Amino acid sequence: MLYTLAVIVLVAWLLGLAGTYTIGPLLHLLGVIALVLFVVGFLNGRRALG
């Protein structure tokens, strides 16, 4: 679930980055959110395996 959400946010960030530069800070915020979701999903996945 977190990976799906992270991918959606990452794609939205990339589309916004390629589309327009008028909302720059919001695009970087989306990138940070996607990165955090990937890290949280990765840590939760490792915890479940251990």
C-alpha distance (Angstrom), angle and dihedral (degrees) to the residues before:
residue distance angle dihedral
M1 . . .
L2 3.80 . .
Y3 3.79 91.3 .
T4 3.80 91.0 53.2
L5 3.78 91.7 49.7
A6 3.80 91.3 46.1
V7 3.80 91.9 51.2
I8 3.81 91.6 49.3
V9 3.81 91.4 50.3
L10 3.81 91.4 45.2
V11 3.81 92.1 51.1
A12 3.81 90.8 47.8
W13 3.80 88.7 50.6
L14 3.80 92.6 50.3
L15 3.81 92.6 46.9
G16 3.78 91.1 49.7
L17 3.78 91.6 46.5
A18 3.80 91.6 52.5
G19 3.81 94.4 40.1
T20 3.77 108.4 49.5
Y21 3.76 140.9 -10.3
T22 3.80 99.2 -151.5
I23 3.81 95.3 95.5
G24 3.81 97.2 44.5
P25 3.83 100.1 147.9
L26 3.81 91.7 50.3
L27 3.81 90.4 52.4
H28 3.78 91.7 53.6
L29 3.79 90.1 47.6
L30 3.82 89.9 54.3
G31 3.80 89.2 50.8
V32 3.80 91.8 51.8
I33 3.82 91.3 47.6
A34 3.82 90.7 51.2
L35 3.80 91.1 49.4
V36 3.81 92.2 49.4
L37 3.81 91.2 49.5
F38 3.81 91.2 50.6
V39 3.81 91.6 50.3
V40 3.82 93.4 46.6
G41 3.80 91.0 48.0
F42 3.79 91.0 48.2
L43 3.80 93.0 49.6
N44 3.81 92.4 46.6
G45 3.81 89.9 49.7
R46 3.80 92.5 51.3
R47 3.80 91.5 47.4
A48 3.81 91.4 53.0
L49 3.82 91.6 51.5
G50 3.81 94.2 48.7
